[in-house]
Amino acid sequence: MDFVLLTKYSGNLPIISPVFSAIVNLMGMIMDYIFKAINSIGIENIGLCIILFTIVTRILMFPMSYNQGKSQRMMNAVQPEVKAIQSKYQGKTDQKSMMMQQAEIQAVYEKYGVSMTGGCSQLLIQMPIIFALYRVILNIPAYVSSVRVPFEKIVDAIGGSAAIAKVNEFAHSSEALTKVLTASRIPGGEIVTESNIIDFLYQLNPSQWELFKENFASAGEIISTNYVQIEQMNEFLGINLATSPMAYGFLSVKAWIIPILAGLSQFAATKLMMSAQDKSMQTNDQMAQTMKSMNMMMPLMSVVFCFSFASGIGIYWIASSVLMGVQQYFLNKHFSKMDINELVKKNIEKANIKRAKKGKPPIDENAAEQNYKRMMEKQAMLESKKNEKLEKSHAAMEKSNEYYELSSIADRAKMVEQYNNKKNRKK
């Protein structure tokens, strides 16, 4: 599976790759338009472009975030009744009690017009978009044509594809450069195309660019001229966005700025998301407690990951968390003023429309009984099929026993005769 490779044209998964590539290319086009827009007013900076890009994508994903927030609000309303049902059947492990509990819980969700899976579908839709964003930011020149231009000029100046062997030699000339090659995620760790050269060059830090210029002295002037533009594009608050904070050393202030801001911004966003949950869910439900622990761990993981990722990813992470926090704050305000009964009514209307399309009756107060009846009918049908199979198997076994019953020498002779007759018929 090579669809994670950075070069734009990599990826040959028959089903996933075309869809994923389409999403990534769309994200790249959006970022390219943003870069051209800020470049038209004299600002040529990838950091600012990433922040504006994050704002645009957050706006595009807002309907999904809104539906997810609404689903969470409905889940808060559902939980007290679900907990009451669970308490009612606590300690009862017989089949009937377990089926009745499931039927009653399903009826509660139907009554409120929500799905038992909550906002999971919204998260599943967002995941490929988020992965696409990461891929674009990890290798911006591959998807943002405006950023790619100075890299292409350098590659042409050093000889294009004819320079591949020499670039590979340079990439393996020191441990630090080999690590850059690894960070470029080029297949097999060997540069084989001009696009691979750009993947590699994008990861170089300023001192490594100087070494590169020395190794390709004949193109030194063109490398210097275009590197000035690359450095201007890649520098944000004094940090090279293509370089990981770890490259500055743990004692450097620059190394800590992005990881700390990433952790703090995600912590604030997480707190706002947790405040959207009902207090009873936060304190009593075991799953909610697990989620709470994970939400507390995520900011710490952000700090750790941002040390090793390219700083551009860290900038995106910070911008995304800040925007998510602001968005969640206003969503919390909005949903706190919303009439839950009115929301339930609208949800039920939508659910009934969907049920009508599937040929199902509208939701009613006897849903639990109906659910239980359906479950019992399904169970009875499965039991009937199972018994039918057992009866057939038993009958076949009886017939076999009768066929091969060997109580005497005559029976054995008869068995041999029957076997030979069957064999002759087949011939």
Secondary structure as GFF3:
##gff-version 3
##sequence-region A 1 427
A	DSSP	alpha_helix	16	39	.	.	.	ID=ss1
A	DSSP	alpha_helix	46	60	.	.	.	ID=ss2
A	DSSP	alpha_helix	62	88	.	.	.	ID=ss3
A	DSSP	alpha_helix	95	112	.	.	.	ID=ss4
A	DSSP	alpha_helix	120	138	.	.	.	ID=ss5
A	DSSP	alpha_helix	140	143	.	.	.	ID=ss6
A	DSSP	alpha_helix	145	158	.	.	.	ID=ss7
A	DSSP	three_ten_helix	160	163	.	.	.	ID=ss8
A	DSSP	alpha_helix	164	171	.	.	.	ID=ss9
A	DSSP	alpha_helix	175	183	.	.	.	ID=ss10
A	DSSP	three_ten_helix	187	189	.	.	.	ID=ss11
A	DSSP	alpha_helix	194	202	.	.	.	ID=ss12
A	DSSP	alpha_helix	206	215	.	.	.	ID=ss13
A	DSSP	three_ten_helix	217	219	.	.	.	ID=ss14
A	DSSP	alpha_helix	220	234	.	.	.	ID=ss15
A	DSSP	beta_strand	235	236	.	.	.	ID=ss16
A	DSSP	beta_strand	239	240	.	.	.	ID=ss17
A	DSSP	three_ten_helix	245	248	.	.	.	ID=ss18
A	DSSP	alpha_helix	253	275	.	.	.	ID=ss19
A	DSSP	alpha_helix	279	284	.	.	.	ID=ss20
A	DSSP	alpha_helix	286	308	.	.	.	ID=ss21
A	DSSP	alpha_helix	311	336	.	.	.	ID=ss22
A	DSSP	alpha_helix	340	357	.	.	.	ID=ss23
A	DSSP	alpha_helix	367	403	.	.	.	ID=ss24
A	DSSP	alpha_helix	409	426	.	.	.	ID=ss25
###
